[in-house]
């Protein structure tokens, strides 16, 4: 679980460095839905991403995968399925 949390923090830092207007990782959903800056899937920095429903799947260049959903308040939600 700590590995997932560390990977999630790394994704957050990399995405905010690549998109300075991003205040929190959950803002990726809003950018995609408003058709601003990024598409539903693509690459940002060292990560490929794919927005789905209430969340996003990120894969780093070295293969580390992070799939996360976001609550209405922007907090990250994950479950045991995502940790497998």
trRosetta pair geometry for C-beta under 8 A, 3 or more apart (Angstrom, degrees):
i j d omega theta_ij theta_ji phi_ij phi_ji
1 4 5.7 -50 -155 32 38 112
1 5 6.5 35 150 -16 68 104
1 83 6.0 -24 -93 -127 68 139
2 5 5.6 -53 -147 39 37 111
2 6 6.2 40 153 -20 67 105
3 6 5.7 -53 -146 37 31 112
3 7 6.3 30 154 -18 64 107
4 7 5.7 -57 -148 38 30 110
4 8 6.2 33 152 -22 65 106
4 66 7.0 134 -157 -120 72 88
4 78 6.7 -177 153 139 138 164
4 82 7.1 102 -144 123 143 98
4 83 5.5 -78 -46 -112 151 81
5 8 5.5 -51 -146 34 31 115
5 9 6.5 33 153 -18 63 103
6 9 5.8 -54 -151 36 31 111
6 10 6.4 33 150 -20 64 106
7 10 5.5 -52 -148 35 34 114
7 11 6.5 38 151 -20 65 101
7 60 7.8 -120 -154 -20 100 128
7 64 5.3 -148 -132 161 126 127
7 66 4.9 -173 129 -74 112 118
8 11 5.7 -49 -149 33 32 112
8 12 6.4 35 151 -21 63 105
8 25 7.8 -79 -179 -30 85 173
8 66 5.4 159 -84 -154 63 138
8 68 6.2 96 -122 -68 113 142
8 76 6.4 87 -172 -165 142 168
8 78 7.7 -113 -76 -36 145 145
9 12 5.5 -51 -147 35 33 116
9 13 6.4 32 155 -17 66 105
10 13 5.9 -54 -146 37 30 109
10 14 6.2 26 156 -15 65 110
10 60 7.5 -10 120 -77 126 138
10 64 7.8 23 78 99 141 148
11 14 5.9 -61 -145 41 28 108
11 15 6.0 23 160 -17 66 111
11 25 6.8 60 113 -121 99 135
11 47 6.3 82 -131 -92 84 159
11 58 4.7 108 -131 88 134 165
11 60 7.6 -121 -85 -64 84 98
11 66 5.1 -118 -36 58 148 154
11 68 8.0 176 79 2 153 135
12 15 6.1 -59 -144 38 23 107
12 16 6.3 16 161 -12 62 112
12 24 7.6 -26 -147 -161 111 54
12 25 4.6 -78 -109 -57 86 119
13 16 6.1 -61 -144 41 26 105
13 17 6.2 26 156 -20 63 109
14 17 5.7 -55 -146 36 29 112
14 18 6.3 21 157 -13 64 110
14 44 7.7 130 133 113 93 91
14 45 4.8 -170 171 103 98 156
14 46 6.0 -83 -157 42 142 94
14 47 5.9 117 111 -15 138 119
15 18 5.8 -60 -145 41 30 107
15 19 6.1 -20 169 28 69 105
15 22 5.8 -78 135 109 93 167
15 25 6.1 89 65 -116 146 80
15 28 6.7 -48 -175 -71 146 120
15 44 5.9 52 -122 110 74 135
15 45 6.9 -135 -86 18 39 132
15 47 6.9 -44 -69 44 86 143
15 58 7.8 -91 -57 -108 122 144
16 19 6.7 -71 -126 65 27 72
16 20 7.4 62 175 -114 62 32
16 22 4.9 -132 -108 87 64 109
16 23 7.8 55 -121 -130 112 8
16 25 7.6 -78 -46 -72 97 66
17 20 7.8 5 -159 -77 22 65
17 45 6.6 76 81 -91 99 146
18 44 4.6 138 114 168 152 93
18 45 3.8 -118 -64 -44 136 106
19 22 4.2 69 97 -18 107 116
19 31 7.5 -24 -177 -92 156 169
19 37 6.2 82 -134 168 123 146
19 38 7.3 -55 -86 -35 145 122
19 44 6.4 -28 -31 -160 108 136
21 37 7.3 -153 54 -68 129 155
22 25 7.4 42 170 -94 121 32
22 27 5.1 173 -144 76 73 128
22 28 6.9 20 -128 -63 125 70
22 31 7.4 -47 -91 -36 93 142
23 27 5.7 102 42 -36 75 150
24 27 5.5 117 62 -15 65 100
24 74 5.4 65 98 171 145 130
25 28 6.2 -19 176 -8 56 112
25 56 7.8 -138 163 47 99 133
25 68 7.4 19 129 88 138 147
25 70 7.6 -165 102 -87 88 124
25 76 7.0 21 70 -74 131 109
26 29 6.1 -29 179 14 62 111
26 30 7.8 56 133 -7 70 99
26 70 4.0 128 -121 -141 106 148
26 74 3.8 -170 54 -147 155 76
26 75 7.5 -2 -48 -3 143 13
26 76 7.4 -146 -60 -70 100 65
27 30 5.3 -49 -159 38 57 114
27 31 6.2 60 145 -23 77 101
27 74 7.4 14 -47 -132 67 120
28 31 5.7 -56 -149 36 33 112
28 32 6.4 30 155 -17 66 107
28 38 7.1 -33 -153 64 81 146
28 49 7.2 -97 -170 167 146 155
28 51 6.6 -165 134 -90 104 114
28 56 5.6 -5 99 -47 141 159
29 32 6.0 -60 -151 37 29 108
29 33 6.1 20 157 -13 66 112
29 51 6.3 144 -106 -147 63 126
29 54 7.5 -4 -110 -157 150 40
29 55 7.7 -53 -75 -102 119 16
29 56 7.1 -137 -65 -43 81 110
29 70 6.2 -130 -17 41 141 143
30 33 5.8 -58 -138 42 30 107
30 34 6.0 14 166 -6 67 113
31 34 6.3 -64 -140 46 23 99
31 36 5.1 -97 -152 76 70 89
31 37 5.0 -44 -168 54 122 114
31 38 5.3 52 127 36 121 98
32 35 7.6 23 177 -76 32 35
32 38 5.9 -47 -80 93 75 93
32 39 6.9 47 -130 160 87 20
32 40 5.4 93 -162 -95 123 52
32 51 4.7 -89 -22 -2 177 168
38 42 6.2 -152 -162 48 91 130
38 44 6.4 -31 -106 -66 135 123
38 49 7.8 8 174 71 142 131
39 42 5.0 95 54 -27 102 126
40 50 7.1 26 143 -153 76 59
40 51 5.0 -110 -157 48 65 105
41 48 7.5 23 -178 174 87 90
41 49 6.4 -160 -140 97 56 58
41 50 4.2 7 -109 -108 108 74
41 51 6.8 -140 -66 17 62 70
42 48 7.1 -138 126 -148 24 70
42 49 6.6 -8 60 54 55 84
43 47 6.9 164 -151 91 63 43
43 48 5.1 -41 -93 -99 76 66
43 49 7.4 143 -105 12 26 78
44 47 5.8 -14 66 67 75 92
44 49 6.2 -3 17 2 104 126
46 60 5.9 20 128 -153 99 80
46 61 4.8 -73 -174 -12 93 113
47 58 4.8 -14 -171 -166 131 102
47 59 6.6 142 -156 68 74 38
47 60 5.5 -43 -97 -96 79 53
47 61 7.6 -99 -77 -29 38 70
48 58 7.3 154 79 -155 47 51
48 59 5.0 -12 57 58 95 96
49 56 5.6 -3 -170 179 108 115
49 57 6.8 156 -155 82 55 51
49 58 5.0 -16 -101 -101 85 71
49 59 7.7 -176 -77 20 40 67
50 56 6.8 159 80 -158 41 68
50 57 4.9 -8 57 55 94 99
51 55 7.5 -175 -153 108 59 34
51 56 4.9 -33 -104 -100 60 90
52 55 6.0 -12 69 71 80 74
52 56 6.8 149 22 -99 71 34
52 57 6.6 30 5 -10 119 99
53 69 7.3 -26 98 -120 106 105
54 69 4.6 40 102 -158 99 101
54 70 5.9 -144 163 50 83 67
54 77 7.9 2 122 46 121 128
55 67 6.7 72 133 175 134 71
55 68 5.3 -161 -158 103 118 46
55 69 3.5 -84 -58 -98 127 50
55 70 5.8 152 -96 -4 68 73
55 77 7.5 -108 -82 60 124 93
56 67 7.6 -158 101 -143 38 53
56 68 6.3 -7 58 61 72 81
56 70 7.9 25 3 -21 91 109
57 65 6.9 -13 -172 -167 95 94
57 66 7.3 163 -156 87 49 48
57 67 4.4 -12 -107 -103 84 86
57 68 8.0 155 -90 18 40 57
58 65 7.3 157 86 -155 54 45
58 66 4.6 -7 59 61 101 96
58 67 7.6 -174 23 -76 62 41
58 68 7.8 -2 7 13 103 101
59 63 6.8 -21 -173 -142 97 31
59 64 7.2 162 -154 79 52 42
59 65 5.1 -12 -103 -101 82 73
59 66 7.8 -177 -76 23 39 65
60 63 6.7 -35 72 35 80 22
60 64 4.4 15 28 49 120 91
60 65 7.9 -129 13 -63 75 34
67 78 7.6 124 92 -122 68 101
67 82 5.1 -140 75 -134 98 107
68 76 5.1 -37 -171 -151 128 104
68 77 7.0 132 -174 60 74 50
68 78 5.7 -54 -118 -72 74 100
68 82 7.2 88 -84 -159 49 157
69 76 7.6 119 73 -163 45 55
69 77 4.4 -38 79 68 95 105
69 78 7.2 157 28 -79 79 49
70 74 5.9 -19 -174 -142 117 34
70 75 7.0 148 -156 72 68 33
70 76 6.3 -43 -102 -102 66 44
70 77 6.6 171 -100 12 13 93
71 74 6.8 -37 70 34 75 19
71 75 4.7 1 35 56 119 86
71 76 7.8 -49 1 11 88 5
71 77 5.5 110 -46 -42 85 116
78 82 4.5 -100 -162 65 97 147
78 83 7.0 101 150 -49 118 85
79 82 5.7 104 55 8 59 98
79 83 7.6 -117 111 -5 38 94
80 83 5.4 -57 -151 34 42 114
80 84 7.1 51 153 -32 68 92
81 84 6.2 -47 -162 14 35 111
